[in-house]
């Protein structure tokens, strides 16, 4: 196994991680930003007001993107098994 192969596998793995986790993290960040702006405008400091909507947004995005995420992870796994078979 050459260093180029290791770097290529690492790059492919990191790209897959970002693609799968990115939508959920982005949804949580956007909902958190909107709620923070609302809290700053109204001066309401309630911790559950930030936690519950972010969790709900992440779960909704998870459910919506689950088929695509599974397809991405499956193609990554198949590519890794193909690389193992070629070595």
N, C-alpha and C positions, 0 to 999 in steps of 0.2 A: 504494500500500500504506500503510494507516494504522498508527499506532503500536499501536492496539488489536489489529490483525491480527497484527502481529509478536509482541506479548506472548502472544496466544492460541496462535500456532504454537509459540513457545518453551515455553509451559506444557504443551502437548500432547506436545512432544518430551521434555521432562524427565520427565513422567509415564510415558511409554513406556519411557524408560531405566530408571527406578526399578522399574517392573513387570518388565522383562526381566532386569535384573541383580540385583534384590533377593533372589530365592530362593537364588541361588548365594552371594551375600555373606552372607546369613543362615546358610546351612549351614556355611560356613567359619568364621563367628564362633562358632557354637554348638559345633562340633567343637573349635575352638581353646580355648574356655573350658573344656570338659570335660577336655581333655588338660592344660591348665595347672593345673587343680585337682588332677588325678591326679599331675602332676609335683611340685606343692607338697607333696602328702601323702606321696609316696615319696622326695622329694629326688633324683629322677633328672633330670639336665639333659642330654638328648640332643636335638640340633636336628632330626635326621631323624624323631624321634618326634612332633614337632609338624607338620613339613612334609608328610610322606607322607599321613597320614590326612586332613588338610585338602584336599590336592589330590584325593584319592580321593572325598571327600564332595562337592566342587565338581563333579567329573566325573559322579558319579552323579546329582546334582540337575540338571545340564545335560542329561543324556540323558533323564531323566524329564520335564523341563519343555520340552524342545526343540519338540515340536509346538505347544504353547501359545505359546511365545516367537515361533516363526515366524509364527503367526497374528496376534499382536500387532504385529509388525514389518510384516507384509503389510498389515494394516488401516491402520497409520500411513502407509505409503507410498502406498496408494490414496487416502487422505484428502488427502495433500499434492499428488498429481497432480490430484485433483479441484479443489483450491484454485487450482492453477496454471491449469487449464483455465477457471476462472471469472474469472480476472483479465484 
